[in-house]
Amino acid sequence: MSELIDARGLSCPQPVMMAKKALDSSKESELEIMVDNATARDNLLRLAKHSGCKADVTSDGEDFIVKITR
Amino acid sequence: MFRNKSVLITGGVIGALSVILTVFGNPANMGICVACFIRDIAGALGLHRAEVVQYLRPEIPGFILGAFIISVFAGEFRTRGGSAPLTRFFIGFFVMIGALVFLGCPLRMVLRLASGDLNALVGFLGFAVGIYAGLQWLKKGFSLGRSYKIEKGNGYILPLFAVALIIFALISPSFIFHSTKGPGSMSAPFILSLGVGLLVGILAQRSRICMAGGLRDVFLMKDFHLFSGFITIFAVALVFNFIFGNFRLGFTGQPIAHSDGLWNFLGMFLAGYGSVLLGGCPLRQCILAGEGDTDAAVTFLGMLLGAAFSHNFGLASSAEGVTAGGQVSVIIGIILLTGLAYLNIAKSFSSNKKRR
């Protein structure tokens, strides 16, 4: 079971804030965040690194799905 | 890995080239200033008639086109729009008002600091507090909403406007104004300014450097990644200012600056506050506009109008000091942005979540 957050089209730093909030509050071991630009993708990868989590990126058309696993 | 270093490289290049542009003729501590240069462009287009600040600065179209070219090559050019464009226009307008009361965008603030102008330290404090204040709204759920993918042609408009500005600068038609005295008359050679603009546009697009984002991420996540670019600009410009003998520590007699502490603080407070609500500083808006973000392009136009208003209605400061109109506008700007922030608190992000 994983949670998918749709953060496409949101300005900085909202995708990261949404992911951080979910990481802090959710008990899920996996979190997926969908974003539509490389800046948000990179910010999420940095958040995962800072939080000591693993992160993988897959492309979905022009969007990216960042999977954060703790 | 490159991404981590690219922000340092970008900061270093901006710091060095900013001082070099002043050596080649740009006004003091104004190697690069997004606010001042947009103001000069507004003047050159006749949108305001302040005779000392009219010049089609090639650096700005350089930023936009550098970001456009590299984002096309890197596959990152994405045409998008629809995230509260009018609100962004309005915020961009007031970011410019605040910056011109202080006399510089966040980037020039760092450059002024690196030449020993302590008024910029007061401005920096205001900027930091403004970012912190804006961040509180983001934590409460402030959002200007989503942007959506739109047809590519929409994303070409601002880059084409940048091309038009370069053509006007080259052929100087009679309707383009060019200062014969004051800061607008001082400039590095056209080709050097354009080259630096393009290079900075390319590097800023790759590194995502952002003066507002730097402090915001420090406050939000103790993440110093973007802020390291901010520090590098300062450090490298400081070294270059020492080399070229530009460093002079103090509050008074600083070039194109005033020493009214309260309004240096509040002007940059407004610039920082608005930049956080927009999601990026004035430089970042130019870069995003080059990447196809039409909301950032609208913000750019808001900044252009803000600059025109600033000089049409005597709101901008000068070395002589701050004007009454400037003071009133900054206060109105802070109040209006606060109201806007309150009215744009999204009810819930829960609709963004799905389980699967």
Interface residues (C-beta under 8 A of the other chain):
Chain A: M1 S2 E3 L4 I5 D6 A7 R8 G9 L10 S11 C12 P13 Q14 V16 M17 M18 K20 K21 A22 D36 N37 A38 T39 D42 R46 L47 H50 E62
Chain B: R3 E76 R78 R80 G82 S83 L138 K139 S143 L144 G145 R146 S147 Y148 K149 R208 C210 G213 R216 D217 L220 M221 K222 D223 H225 L278 G279 G280 F349 N352 K353 K354 R355 R356
